[in-house]
Amino acid sequence: MADNTTNISLATFPSNKFEALAMLYMQQQNLAGMSPEQALDRYQEVYAKMRDHERKKGQVQY
């Protein structure tokens, strides 16, 4: 008999504190006149700054 087991992976957002805090930060910004690409770039910059800040303190916990 065939094994019909299916693995299901549910991705949730936010998956960590950096995603959550980056989104909260972005929600407070004026995005008027910003393209979707610019908004994505800004989100990624904010995320990286927070992650790098915590890494420098030696406290990264993903």
N, C-alpha and C positions, 0 to 999 in steps of 0.2 A: 504494500500500500504506500502511496506517495505521501511524503510529508508536506502538508499544505500550510505550514507555519509561516506567517508573514511577520517580518520585523517592521515595526512602525516607530518612526522617530518623530517626535513632536517638538518642533523648535518654537520657543516662546521668546517674546520680546518684552522687556529687556531680559537678556540672559545673564547679565552681571551688573555690578554697580556702576561701571564706567558707561555702559550703554544707557542706563537709567539717568545718570547725572548729565550726560551729554545731551540727551533728549530734553530734560528739564531746562538746561541752559538754553538750548535752541528755541524752546517755546517762549522764552523771555526776550528773544532778539527780534529786531525789526527785519523781516525777510523781504519787505517790499522792494521790488526792483532787482531781486536776486534770482538768477536762473536756478532751475533744479540742480544743475551741475555745481553751481557755486554753493548752494545750500549743502549738498553732499560733501563737497570739499571742506566746508566750514565744520560740519558735524565731525568728520574724520580728524580734523585738526584738534578740535576740542577733546575728542576721545583720546587721541594720542598724547596730548598735553597732560591730561589727568593720569593716564596710565604711566607715563614717563615720570611724572612727579612722584607717584607712589613707589615706582621702581627705585628711584633715587633714595628714597627713605628706607628702602629694603623691606617694604611691606606689601608687595604685590600678592594678591590673592584672587585668582581668576575664578 
